[in-house]
Every structure is written in structure tokens, then in C-alpha cells.
Amino acid sequence: MLPGPSRASFRFYAELNDHLPPAQQFRVLERAFFVPSSVKDMIEAFGVPHTEVEVVLVNGEASDFSRIVQPGDRVAVYPMFESLDNTPLLRLRPKPLRNPKFVLDVHLGKLAGYLRMLGFDTLYSNSASDSELVRISVGESRILLTRDRGVLKHSAVTHGYWVRETNSRLQTAEVVKRFDLATLVRPLTRCIVCNTPLENASKSDVASRVPPRVLEWCRDFRECPGCGRVFWRGSHTRHIERWIDDLIGGAITRPEVVRP
């Protein structure tokens, strides 16, 4: 009689459970295997991207992704800690990027516009392939935001996040909270169309590109040296600023879900 498979147990904590089917969330899960695999491979076999994992404990000891899971191992998998000092543990993700920049997949065009509106360097193309996204993320040290968990499983990706929300404004609030961006927001300093930083412009610089009635009352203009668009403060700007104030203050979020 052939021997049966070996087994190891896994427990995923907090928001990592978002990647699991409802019946598997917040519980100990068994993984049967005939050939031992690495911690990283087994975690991703559950559907959890390695880019969202901060700490792994195997039998109570800190482990890296390359460790081979042995029969009977107990594996605890944690996301980034927000209020716990985990410096004594082995952190698996690189340090947060000091000046966060983003690259977004084809499903997140509206989110790209909102992040640019907040002043963040955000690349987006509605035709970018997964391989292009990975290349840009790695080559330019950009955080890869995606609605496709599969792309985050590329071993080369070190900074990435699966966006949970589907509404673009809620997605913006989610990303601001997840990466602690509130203090880095610089509203209306970047072109929302082409991502180029805006420059101050005089009336004479923009006279041919602005409606005459706007020239009569507006004195402050900004132009995009990339695509030539001109921006000025109007009634729409006040609406945007109120939304950003609510966003930074936490008003545009869903009620917090208490998770073990």
C-alpha cells in the first residue's frame, strides 16, 4: 500500500483572509502534499500573494519564504502590522518605499486619476500586460496595484497590493489607508491625464487655451508641460478639496470590520 500524503496546517490572519473562500476564512487549514514545497509556494497555493505577507511563523519561529514545509508543521501567516512592533521578527517584505509611486493594472483607470489628483506619481495604461506591469514595478520601484491577484504572485514583485474595493472612490480611500499616505497628499499638483507634475503659468501663457470668461476673474493657473492642458481654480475645485478633506479625515471609508 502506498503511503498517504503528508500534512501541514496553515492559519492566515486579518485581511489576508480576503483572499480565501468564505468557508476557509479565520480558521486553521490543512494542506496535504506528497512533495514538500517552500513556504512561499504553499501560501500562494491558497491564493494569498506573497507581496501582502509581512511575517511567517513556522512552529512558532520566524521563517523566510524559502523554508521547506515539513510534515506536521504549523504555519501562521500575518500581513503588515499597523500597531505592533515586529522588529524582533523576520520581516519578509522590503521596507516601505519612502516616496511611494504606483503602477496600476488595466482595471484601475479611475483610481489612477484619483491618485494623480492627490499628487502621487501613478502610471496607467489600458493596454498594459502583466509582464509590463511587473517590469515597470520592479524596474522603477513602483507599488503594483491590481485587481488580479495572479500578477502579484510573480516572484520578482516586491511591492504590490490587491485592491479589494470596486468603487473607485472607495478604492482611493483603501489605498490611502493601506499605505498611510494621508500626510503625503499634495492635491492638484499633477496632471490627472498624463501624470506630469504641473507648473505655475501666467495669464499670458495660457490666454489662447482658456475661455475668455475665465481669464476675466481667474489669476492663478497651472499648466501641464507634458500634454499642454491648463488647470485653474473653480467651483469644481472646492468640491474636490472637500472630498480630499473627507478622505484624509477618514470619512470616505466603510465601517471597520473587526477581525481576529
C-alpha positions, 0 to 999 in steps of 0.5 A: 500500500502506498503511503498517504500524503503528508500534512501541514496546517496553515492559519492566515490572519486579518485581511489576508483572509480576503483572499480565501473562500468564505468557508476557509476564512479565520480558521486553521487549514490543512494542506496535504502534499506528497512533495514538500514545497517552500513556504512561499509556494504553499501560501500562494497555493491558497491564493494569498500573494506573497507581496501582502505577507509581512511575517511567517511563523513556522512552529512558532519561529520566524521563517523566510519564504524559502523554508521547506514545509515539513510534515506536521508543521504549523504555519501562521501567516500575518500581513503588515502590522499597523500597531505592533512592533515586529522588529524582533521578527523576520520581516519578509517584505522590503521596507516601505518605499519612502516616496511611494509611486504606483503602477496600476493594472488595466482595471484601475483607470479611475483610481489612477486619476484619483491618485494623480489628483492627490499628487502621487506619481501613478502610471496607467495604461489600458493596454498594459500586460502583466509582464509590463506591469511587473517590469515597470514595478520592479524596474522603477520601484513602483507599488503594483496595484491590481485587481488580479491577484495572479500578477502579484504572485510573480516572484520578482514583485516586491511591492504590490497590493490587491485592491479589494474595493470596486468603487473607485472612490472607495478604492482611493480611500483603501489605498490611502489607508493601506499605505498611510499616505494621508500626510503625503497628499499634495492635491492638484499638483499633477496632471490627472491625464498624463501624470506630469507634475504641473507648473505655475503659468501666467495669464499670458501663457495660457490666454489662447487655451482658456475661455475668455470668461475665465481669464476675466476673474481667474489669476492663478493657473497651472499648466501641464508641460507634458500634454499642454492642458491648463488647470485653474481654480473653480467651483469644481475645485472646492468640491474636490478639496472637500472630498480630499478633506473627507478622505484624509479625515477618514470619512470616505471609508466603510465601517471597520470590520473587526477581525481576529 
